[in-house]
Amino acid sequence: MREEEIIEVLKRENEEFRKLYEEHRHLDSILDEMNKKPYLTPEEEVEKKRMQKEKLYKKDKMAEMIRQYKARVAKEATQ
């Protein structure tokens, strides 16, 4: 099963994953808009760094959930 397929399954079946995915995408769009600005105020720079860290945390959490799903499917296939 490809990772894209696993993501779709988890979005359908796992509320926590779906929420993380949506929040990650939302942060991504906000950061894209910030990156289009020619200049950020010091406050905006701080907020941008905070959002980048939050986005990375969510990405890491989703990656862990994908690894757990793969491990569970592999284990079920051998039983």
N, C-alpha and C positions, 0 to 999 in steps of 0.2 A: 504494500500500500504506500503510495507516494505521500509526502508530507502535506501537500495541498489537500489531498483527500482526507487525511487525518484531521487537519484544521477544520474542514467542513463538518466532519462527524462531531468533533468536539464542540463546535459552535452550536450544533443542533442539540446535543445531548448533555452538555455541561454548562450550567448557568454561570459558574465562576469564570470559565474560559471565555464564554461569550462576552461577559462584562469586561474582562481584561482586553479582549480583542477590540471591542468598540472603543474603550478608553484609549488604547494605544493608537488606533486610527485617528481619533479626535485630537490627541496630542500631536500626532504627525501633521495634521492639517494646520493646526495653530502654528507649529514650528515652521512649516513651509511659508506661511504668511509672514512670520517674523523675519525669515531669511530674505524675503523680497524687499524689506525696508533697507534703504541706504545707510541708515544710522539708527542705533538703538540707544535709548537713554540708559544710564547706569542701572536703574530699576528694572528696565526691560531685559538687560543683560543678565541680571540676577535671576529673574523669572524664567528666562530662556534656559539657563543652566539647570534650574530646578526641574523644569519640564523635561529636559533631556535626560536627567537622572531618573525621573519617574517613568519616562517612556522605556528606558533601558531596563529598569526593574520589571516592568510589565512584560517586556519581550523575554527576559530571562525566565520569568515565572511561566509564561506560555510554553517556552522551550522545554522546561522541566515537565510540564503536563503532557507534552507531546512525547517525550522520552518515556514517561510512565505508561502512556497508552500503548506505545510500541512494545514495551516490555510485557505488558499484560496480554496483548494480542499474541506475542511470540510464545508466552507461557501457555496460553489456552490452546494454541496450535499443536503443542507437543504433548498435551494431555489426552 
